[in-house]
Amino acid sequence: MPTAHNQAKLGDFGKTVLLPGDPLRAKFIAETFLEDVKQVNSVRNMFGYTGYYKGKKVSVMGSGMGMPSLGIYATELYNEYGVESIIRVGSAGSYQKECEVFDVIIAQGASTNSSWASQYDLKGTFSALGSFDLLEKAYHKAKDMNVRVHVGNILSSDIFYNDKPEVWKNWARMGILCVEMETYALYSIAAALHKKALTILTISDSFVDSKITTSEEREKSFKEMMEIALEIAE
């Protein structure tokens, strides 16, 4: 049952997996929120854990940075381990003034500068959307928790250090809320496999006013999105 990237056995993962990019964030979520935690993967230090949140069996695992890395783990979780829902919990850079540092973003859809969808041989441009039932639950849970939350379109970029540093303004003009590097692949994979997926992000920095969080804050302080994801886990 183990794959080249995952030593877990069938049944080690819950039906819902939280997927932060940083494996240390996965470790933090497991140790902070889950009970009866068992580590199920450590291959390439991409830590994976399974435990219980309010009686629900839930897993959390790192995905690494970028669509190629997430694509490996998401595909194997869906195909090899029977996972039904993946909720990405990550950080993002704001493109809009109203999306402030520490605000929560729920990705209704993802745009991209990647050629990820070319593998599906579609004669057009694929619009990658999250699962509405998960999105609806996440939005209402955020409101119940009095969290500053925004819902809309985000950008999944293949480029972190862009040779044209002002290009973000073109995306912002089209209403893109923020930028990260994974969601378009996650939503595409989920669509192709008829599974559920949702991305919940916390704004870690801003292109608008140059505010930024520390690496420690990104690892340990984005608790609101973590709690929202755990509350809607199925």
C-alpha positions, 0 to 999 in steps of 0.5 A, spaced: 500 500 500 505 505 501 507 509 495 514 512 493 512 518 497 507 516 503 509 510 507 502 510 510 497 504 510 490 503 507 485 506 513 491 510 516 488 517 513 481 519 515 476 521 509 478 528 510 485 531 510 487 538 511 493 539 507 498 545 509 504 546 505 508 546 510 509 540 514 511 543 520 504 546 520 501 539 519 505 537 525 502 544 529 495 542 527 496 535 529 499 537 536 494 543 537 487 540 535 487 533 535 486 527 540 489 520 540 494 522 534 498 517 530 504 519 525 502 516 519 508 519 514 515 521 514 517 520 507 521 526 505 519 529 512 512 530 509 509 529 515 502 526 516 498 525 522 491 522 523 487 523 530 480 525 532 477 532 532 471 532 536 470 525 535 471 525 528 477 522 524 481 527 521 488 527 518 493 533 516 499 532 512 504 537 508 504 538 501 510 542 499 510 548 495 507 549 488 502 545 484 507 539 482 508 537 489 501 538 492 499 534 485 503 528 488 500 528 495 493 530 493 492 524 487 495 519 492 490 521 497 484 521 493 486 515 489 490 510 493 488 512 500 480 513 499 480 520 501 474 524 499 475 531 501 482 535 501 482 542 505 488 546 503 490 551 509 495 555 507 498 562 506 497 567 501 499 574 499 493 579 498 492 583 492 486 587 494 486 593 500 480 590 503 484 583 504 488 585 510 494 581 514 491 575 518 484 575 514 481 569 512 480 567 504 475 562 502 477 560 495 471 560 491 475 559 484 482 559 482 485 562 476 492 560 474 498 562 470 500 555 469 499 550 464 496 544 469 490 543 465 493 542 459 494 534 461 486 534 460 486 535 453 480 540 453 479 545 448 478 551 452 480 554 459 478 550 465 475 554 471 477 550 477 472 551 482 472 549 490 466 544 492 460 548 494 458 544 500 464 545 503 465 552 501 458 554 504 459 550 511 466 554 511 463 561 510 458 560 515 463 557 520 467 563 519 461 568 520 459 564 527 466 565 529 466 572 527 472 571 523 474 577 517 473 572 511 473 574 504 470 569 498 472 569 491 477 568 486 484 567 487 491 566 483 495 560 483 502 562 480 507 558 478 512 563 479 514 566 486 520 571 484 517 574 478 521 577 473 516 583 472 514 585 479 508 589 477 504 584 473 500 582 480 496 589 478 493 586 472 490 580 476 488 585 482 484 589 476 480 583 475 478 582 482 483 576 484 483 577 492 490 574 493 496 569 490 498 562 492 501 556 489 497 550 489 489 551 489 488 550 481 492 543 481 488 541 487 481 543 484 483 540 478 485 534 481 478 533 485 474 535 479 477 530 475 477 524 480 470 527 482 472 528 489 471 534 494 476 540 495 476 547 498 482 552 500 482 556 506 487 561 506 490 566 511 493 573 508 500 572 510 503 579 506 500 584 502 502 587 495 498 593 496 501 595 503 508 591 504 505 588 510 508 581 512 508 576 517 514 572 520 515 565 518 513 563 526 507 567 525 505 563 519 507 556 522 503 557 528 498 563 528 493 562 523 489 558 528 482 561 525 483 557 518 485 551 522 479 551 526 474 552 520 477 547 516 477 542 522 469 544 524 467 542 516 471 536 516 466 530 514 
